[in-house]
Every structure is written in C-alpha cells, then in structure tokens.
Amino acid sequence: MKITRVEPILINKKLKFTGAVPMTGGAPKRDMQALLVRVETDAGITGWGEAFAISAGIATHTMIDQVIAPKIIGRDATQIAPLMRELFRTTYNAGRSGPLVYALSAIDIALWDIAGKKAGVPVHQLLGGTARKSLPAYASLMRYGDPKAVAHYTAEAVKQSYKVIKLHENTYDNIKAARDAAPGVPIMVDCTCPWTVNEALAMSRRLDALDLMWLEEPIYPPDDHAGLARLRAASSIPIAAGENVSNLFEFKRLFEAGALSYAQPSITKIGGITEMRKIFALAESFGVTVVPHSPYFGPGLLASIHVCAASTQDTWIERYYTGFEMHPFGDSIDVKDGNIAVPQGPGLGHDPDAEIVAKLRVA
C-alpha cells in the first residue's frame, strides 16, 4: 500500500468562554491553531495525523510539505517502524526537536491511523489491546492571571464532573484561589518555566500548604535536568515535566538524574505513537508515571488516548478546558462524568468533518 499524497492543513478555531477570556503573552487568547496532516494511499485508505502548532504552525507546515512529503510519497505506508527510523536518521541535521520532529510526529500518527483502518481495528488493539472503555480526564485550565477567573473556571470544571484540575498559573494568589474553590480536589500546577532553581525552591515551600498534586515545568530553561533533580530532591511537591522534551534519550537523561515524579511526553512533539510507546516502557523501568501532555482536540488527543489505554500503567488524559465556536471532531472528544471514551472504531476511531476543516483552514 503506497503513500500517494501528504497534505498539511493548518486550521484556526475560535474559542468560546463562560467567563473571563484567558491570556497568553499578556494578550487575550481568542483562538487556537491546529496542524492536521492527511496522508492518502493507493488503497483508498486515508490517515490523519497532527503536529504541534503552537508558535510553529507555519514552520511545521512547510517542513511537512517541502521536507517530509517528498521523502515518503511512493513508500509503503504499512512499514511504520522502518520508515520512521529512516526519516529520523536522514533528517537529524535539520534538528532533533522543533518543527522537524513535530512534522515527523504527525506522519507517524497518520500511519498508525492507516494501519488500524487497514486491519479494521482501533489503534489500541494494534498496540496490545485493552479492556478499558474510558480513561479519567483532568481539566487543563487555560491561563487567566486573575484569582476570580481561576476560581470561576475551577469551580465550573468540578461541577462538570472533573475530578482533577490543572492550572496554568504561577502566582500564589491565583493558585490559592483554585484551592479555595475546590477543597479536597487534586490540583496540578503548570508553571510554564518561570523560575530559577532557587526561585522554584522558595515557591515550592510557599505552596506546600496547598496540597498540590505536582508542580509542572517550574524551571527555566526546561532542559536544566540537574536543576529539576535538585528541586525534586528538596520539594515536598512532586515534579512533572516533559512536554518540551523532544526524544527518548533526553527522557533517559531526566530519569537517570532522578528529576521527575511524572513524565509528560507530548505525542505531537516527540515522534508520534512509535516514540511514545518507547517512553512509556522506559519510564516504567525507572518507576516514573507517565501522564502525557495532550492539549489537543484531534488526532494528537486520540493517539494519546490509544497509547494510554494500551499501557500497563494507570494514567490520566489531559483535556484542555475550553469550548469552540466550531470544531471538526465535534463531541467525539468530549468528557463525560470525568472520563473520556477510548475510541472503538478502526484506526484512531474518528475522522474530522471535512466541511468544517475547509471552513477553518488558513493554510
């Protein structure tokens, strides 16, 4: 079965809110981009993938269109492992992270979607199978930078049956507002790399009384493995990181340094399903729990669900807590009673609505 066409599709989705508008870089965040990839074959089977698009959508679109697609047109879509190995080995001089790896991630996800559709089974069955019909999802709140807004969305998420909440805040008052709004509910805090090691140590001590589930990405730069290990050794709050890690070997260094309680590989940034499976196995050998980074609303989220469902670990799925005016995957990725369904259809289980994709497309 030969690959006949590879098409990157950049879409822009308008957000909708029940309260204050979230902030990013000091400005209101009113939309969100996603980079879908459509891979067609001569057997009439089409696979869908997704590449990380935040801050790098056009660059990754170009990488897929001009670098990756010419290398795989005419290749056997069923030979996932050897094809991906070849792609990594022949493109490493263009980078071991960033748009190149994001592009490779999308291709890998699409190839697994094709494999499942060809076999007539969901991807998780190809990965070893699972009895799980759903996975617990946590509400990953956007950044608001205001205690009242944080409290509003925290309380709203709890009312919608989420049993675990994640914040994207890095001030004490905002984090405490969430704790006050949801006493007894596990709360994670994604700090988004704001502090030095010493600043992180001081903040960890201050936050200790709030009974947090973890501190995520607390240190800049995010690849300061020794700094994360130093913080983890001194902090009573578990440390999570990994969304900015681009390959298996960097995770190995983090594990060897004892830097993580929770590893957070991002399937659209790490190399797709093929690489994600390796990280799950490696983390298990070090006794580290994997909770993937998955603030996506299409193939990236679906692929994460399949890998987690087939894992021997019990884990959660990150579900970005926002709504959209229009979305190509509709209610197939909605959370019900705090859980998200494990797709049972062939491949990833859901294809995007082509008409909605066309309406949202910007490149």
N, C-alpha and C positions, 0 to 999 in steps of 0.2 A: 504494500500500500504506500504509494508515493505522495509526498507533500507537493502540492501544486500551487499554493498561494499562501502568503503570510501578510496579514493586514493589521497594522496597529491602528487603534481607534481611540482618540482622546475625547472624553466627554466631560461636560461640566454640569453638575447637578446643583440646583438651588435648594438651600436649606430652609426649613421652617421651624419655628420655635413656639414654646408656650410661655416664655418669659423673656428675660434679658438675652440679647444677642451675644454669642461668645466672641472672644478676642483672640487675635493672633498677630504677633509683632506690633502690638499697640493699636491695631485697627480692627474694626468689626469684621467677623468672618461670616459671610453670607452665602458662600458657595463652596463646592469641593470638587476637585478634578479626579478622574479615574482614567487609567490607561488600560483598555481592553485589547486583547490580541486574538484575532480569528485566524486559525490555521485550517486550510482546506486540503482535502486529499482526493486522489483519483478514484477512490472507492465511494465518494459521495458523503463521507463522514467528515464533519467539521468539529474541531475542538476549540474551546475558549480558554484563554489564559488571562492573567492580569499582572501588570508590572507596577511597582511602586511609582507614584506620580507626584507626590508632594514635593514641590520645589524643583522637580526634574522631569516633568511630563514631556516637554518638547524634546529635551535632550535624549530621553529614553526612546521616544517615538522615532527619532532619527536613527538611533543605534539599531533598533529593530529593523527599520526599513532599509537602511544602507549597509549595515554590517552583518547582521544575523540572517536576515531573509535570503540574501544571495547564497549563503553557505548551505542552506537546508532545502531550498527548492530542488525537487527531484530525489531527495533522500527518503529512506524507508521510515515512515512515522512510527512503526511498531518497535524499532530498535532504540528505545529511550536511553538506556544506560550508556551504550557505546557512543551514541550521537551526542549526548550531553557531555560526556567525558572529552570527546573530540573538540566540541565547541569551547569548553573551558581551556583546554590546552592550546588551542590555536588563537585564542583572543586575549591571553593573560597580559600581553604587553599593552593592551588598551585599558588595563586596570583590573584590580581584584575586588573592586567594590563600586558603588555608584551606578550610573546608567547602564553600564555593560552588564553587571550582574542582575540588575533589575530586569533587563531585557531577556537574559537567559532564564530567569525565573518564570517569566510569562510563557516562554516557549515550552519549558518543562511541564508547567501546569496544563497547557493546552494538549500536549502529547499524552499525558495521563488521561485527560478527558476523552481523547480519541480512543485510547486503549480500552477504557471502560465501555464506551459505546460499541466498539467492535466486538467485545466479548459479551455485551448485553448485561453487564453487571455494574454496580456502583464501584467507584474507585476504592472505597474501603475494603471491598471484598478482594480486590487485587493485592491489597496491602496485608492480607492475612485474615480479614473478616472481623466482625464484631457483633455482639449481641445487643449493643447499645442502640436504642432508638432515638435518644436525645442526649445532649450534653448540657451541664449547667453553664449558663452565660452570666457574665458580670457586666454591669452598666459602666461603660467607659465614658465618663462625662467630659465634655469639652472644657476649655479654659474660659473662666468668666472674670476672674480677678476681683470679685466683689462678694463679700460674705453673704449678702441677702440672696444673690443669684445662685451661689453654691448651695445654700440651704434649700432654696426652692427646687432645684433640679435633683438634689439628693433625695428629698422627701418624695418627690414625684416618682423617681425611679423605684423607690421602695414600695410605693403604692401600686406600681405596675408589676410587682412580684419579683423584682430583682433582689437577690439575697446577698449579693456582694457588689460594692460600689468602688470605682476607681476615679480619683480626682486627677486633674492636670493643673495643679496649683503648687505654689512653692512659698507661700507665706503662712505664718502660724494662724492668723485670724481666719483666713479662708478655710484652712484645714479643720480648725476647731469648729467652724460653722457647720461643716458637714457632720462632724462627730456629734454635735448637739442636735442636729436634725435627724440623726439615725443612731440613737444609742443602742449598743449591742450588735449593730450590723458591721461585718468585716469591711474595712476601708483600706484600699491601697492608695498610694500617692505617687503619681508620675511627676517628678520634679522637672524633667526635661533639661538636665545637665546645667544647673545654675551656679554650683558652688565649687570652691576649692575643697580639698580634703578636710582641712581644719574647719572651714565653714560648715561642711556637711556633718562633721562630728558634733559641733556645737548645736546645730539644728536638730540632729538626732536626739540629743539629750533633752532638748526643749520639747520635742514631740513625743517623748517616751510615754507620758501620762495619757496620751490619746489612744493608746492601744491599737496601733496601726498594723495591718497585715504585712505590708512591706513598704520600703522606700525604693522607688524605681528611678534609674538614671540620675542619681543625685550629684554626680561629679562631672566637671568639665576639665579636660576632654574626656569623652566617653570611653576612649581606649586606654585610659590610665588604669591598667589592671592592678598594679600594685596599690594604687590609691583606693580602689574599690575593696581590695582584700584587707587593707588597713582599717577601712571604715567598718567592714563586716565583722572584723575581729573585735572592734570596740563597741559596736552598736548593739543595743538590745532589740532593735527593729531589724527584721530580715531584709536583705538587699536583693533587688531584682535588676536585671539589665540584659541586653542582648539585641534589641531592635536595631542598633547601629552596628552590629557585628555582621561581617559580610561573608565569612567562610567557616568551615568546620575547624580549621586549625587555630583560628583566633578563639573559638569557643574552648578548644582543648587547653589553650594557654590560660583562659579565665578559670577553668575548672582546676587546673594544676595549681594555680595561685590561691585557690580557696576563696575566690572573690564573690561567688554567687550562692544564694539560697534558692533563687528561682531564675531559670534561664528563659529568655524571651526571643527566640528566633522569629524572624518575620518572613513568611513564605514567599512574598513578592520581592524580597531583598537578598535572600540567602542562596537562591538557586532552585527554588521550587520544591516540589514534593520529594524529588530524589535526594536532595541535600537535607531536607528537613528530617527525613527518616533517620539519616545518619546521626544527626544531632540528638534526637530522642534516645538512640541507643547509647551514644557516648555519655550523655547526661546521666542515664541510668547507671552506668558503670561507676560514676563518681558520686552517686547518691543525690543528684540535683534534680529537682522537679522542673519540668518544662511546662510553661504556660505561654503559648505563642502570642506574639504581637499580631493582632489581626483587625485593625480598624478599617476594614474594607467592607464592601457591600455587593460583591460579585464573586468571580472565580477565586480571588485571594481568600475570602472568607470561607467559601465552600471547600476549597482544598485544605484549609486548616482544619475544618471540621472532620474531613475524611481521615486525615493523618491522626488527629487526636482520638477519634473513635476507634481506630485500629491499634492504638498504643496500649501497652500493658499498664501505663500509668493512668491514674485518675486525675483529670485536669479540668480547667475551665476554658471557655471560649470568650475572648474579648468581643463585645458588641458595642461599637461606637454609639453613644446615646444621642441620636439626632433623628429628625424626620426630613423628608424631601418633598418638594412640590411634585416631583415626578421621578420615578426610578425604574430602570429596566428589569430589575429582578423582583419587583412587586413585593408581595407578602411572603415569598418563599424563604426569606432570611429573617423573618420576624421572630421575636422571642415570646413564648407563651408560658406563663406560670414559672418564669425564671429559667426556662430551658429553651434550647434551640434544637430543632429536629436534625437528625442525621439523614441526609438525602438517601433515598432508596432507588432512585431512577438510574439508568445507565450513565456511566461517566461521572461527572461532577453532580449530576442529578437535575440541574436546571440550566437552561439557556436563556440569555437575555431576550427581551422583547425587541425585535428588530426595528419596529416603528419608533419606539421610544429612544433607542440608541441613535437612530437617524435624527431625531429632534434635538437630542442633547449634544450631538457631535460638534466639536470645534476644530478638529484636525484629523 
